[in-house]
Amino acid sequence: MSQDTATAAAVNIDQDAGDFSFPEDYAYDAGTGLSEKTVEYISGVKNEEKWILDFRKKALKIFEGKPLPTHWASKDLENIIFNDIRYYLAKGQQPSRSWDDVPDDVKETFERLGIPEKERKFLAGVEAQFDSEAAYSNVKVELEKEGVIFVNSTEGLREHPEIFRKWFGKVIPTGDNKYSALNSAVFSGGSFIYVPPGVKVKHPLQAYFRINAENFGQFERTLIIVDEGAEVTYMEGCTAPKFETATLHSAVVELVAMPHAKIQYITVQNWSANVFNLVTKRALAFENAEVRWIDCNIGSRLTMKYPGVVMKGRKARGEVISIALANDGQHQDTGAKMVHAADETTSNVISKSISVGTGRSTYRGMVHIPKHLKGCRNNTECDALLINSNSRTDTYPAITVKGNQHVTQHEASVSQVSEEQIFYMKQRGLNEAEAMSLSVNGFVNDLVREFPMEYSVELKRLIDLEMENSVG
Amino acid sequence: MSQVLSISNLKANVAGQEILKGLNLEVPQGEVHAIMGPNGSGKSTLAKVMAGHEDYEVTAGGITMNGEDLLAMEIDERSRAGFFLAFQYPLEIPGVSIANFIRAARQARLQKGDELDAVAFYKEMYGKMDELKIDRSFTGRAVNEGFSGGEKKRLEILQMMMLEPKYAVLDETDSGLDIDALKIVADGVNAMRSPERGFLVITHYQRLLDYIVPDVVHVLYKGEIIKTGGKELALELEDKGYDWVIQEFADQEVAVGV
């Protein structure tokens, strides 16, 4: 691939750019359906210790015992047929440290998505997962020398149990919900990161998740531990081809911010419209630590994701900044959970959603401040923009504040792009799609400014493309 | 090809009611025409119909711009072809900065694949903002959001200057302006007068025409042009009101047996 094409690909991550796949050629395949045998197969392939296999088996039981959460969530969840899904597909076990050693079709996939180019330009480390396993994983030598660990989940549990086992499954217990239990049973891939005390990782670490196979489930598991006074920014991106059949992506992401640590976790989710994206994300923040989730959901058929921060130490801070774009036929069910568990903890939730055509966006927010604490603050703002008259948005805030020594603030708004605004913009020479796109970008503008530059450019492009497609 | 904005026998409805009833008007390039008329005569309807607003239905007649059929074009195509409307009530576009808005409009005029030269664009825009006494910090503010009436109108003129239309319609641009703002807006329009550009200034008051001196003044009444004259007609209207023109028109109609 020429330099020029690679550069073009680096800024051209759109849904169509992700819409390609290669013929399947896997060395490891757990087959279709889910049973104890599937779990044993995955664990066996990874040559795991017994405690991990036991953890998986217990999780499978919990998964099987839990009903679908359809009493509050979308009935569309019933359309996931767990027995039709393939739970583990891999070409091999060991991720390469050089792109030259990555199998050609996988390498081409990531090149078309612009990952190696981005790595050269501005990343401190990259992990690229293809279906169940990472095909490539590399972190800059300087960081490695400082003791930064950036590996996949299998390697993390095998090589560094003293660091990771302590927190594995502790931020998000297996039984948190049906899908976290499923992930705990069949997890594979994802990033395990450790940043030692005081180390401030200047450039972002990036993970890229790619689904290539049809009827497949991707269940990555991520655990990031940032030690005292250390800092890291982690970004994840994801795409899949547009298959006819449903694909399941169900991740569990646990973050631990030790005292005075800072974690920024950025997601640009651009799954194709056949993907069920059911993800559990939560962080623990100790004294004076700061965790910030920046969460953009553009793709998928149904996304259910409510990143959370449990503020366990005094003066800990939690933040969720989220942008969701629900186009025709899509449902973005997103939000935030803020659990205040120490004095003087602060949380901030800013959510903006855009519904286009028959798209539906839902905000669910949970803020919990118990009675015995003092000096806690929460600010929640959720704004929805409706593009068409048949677009839909719902807001379900649940704020529990006990005691009278706290400050909470909740603002919500729903606005619509009016015919007159569109007329005004068209009179200046913009076509319908350009006018819509400008309005939508304007609506999310103040949030996008919070993003690293490379990602704000990408997000703007994604919005432009979505609007172009929706106008037809 | 005739270099003229030409409206012939234009009839248009809003919500089934006929507002324009066979309107004829020609604005040649290089001239400034004013349209005056009492409330409800159809002045703003004319502006919206020319721009292509979907609430207005053209039932007869046509509009051509330098020979091109304006009515056959989409709203945005009319704009790119060189038609500009300065709105009476400019819209707010939340979150979209003035710079980005005008830039997008300029970008829309380029060939696909061509990129606007950002440095040259800002230089040009700052120069024009200085002329209109718009503070440069405004480029970062959202379009019309929280603007005063005068600021909104000055922004309309800035957009007009940046888009360099062949024909510009100013719909009651003077409404809500104090005298200083009025002068600034008029100076902006006057600076744009050129042999290659025509203006149609819609106004209720003669005041604006002290500063933008028209070549021709038309009186619009009940959806028709009932009188056309020189710039002195505006003064006469200011002085004597509309009744005498309306009376004169009624007498004519009687005389020709309408």
Interface residues (C-beta under 8 A of the other chain):
Chain A: S415 S418 E419 E420 Q421 F423 Y424 M425 K426 Q427 R428 G429 L430 N431 E432 E434 L438 S439 N441 G442 F443 V444 N445 D446
Chain B: A51 G52 H53 E54 E74 I75 D76 R78 S79 R80 F84 L85 F87 P90 L91 E92 I93 P94 G95 V96 S97 N100 F101 I102 A104 A105 A108 R109 A142 Q159 L163
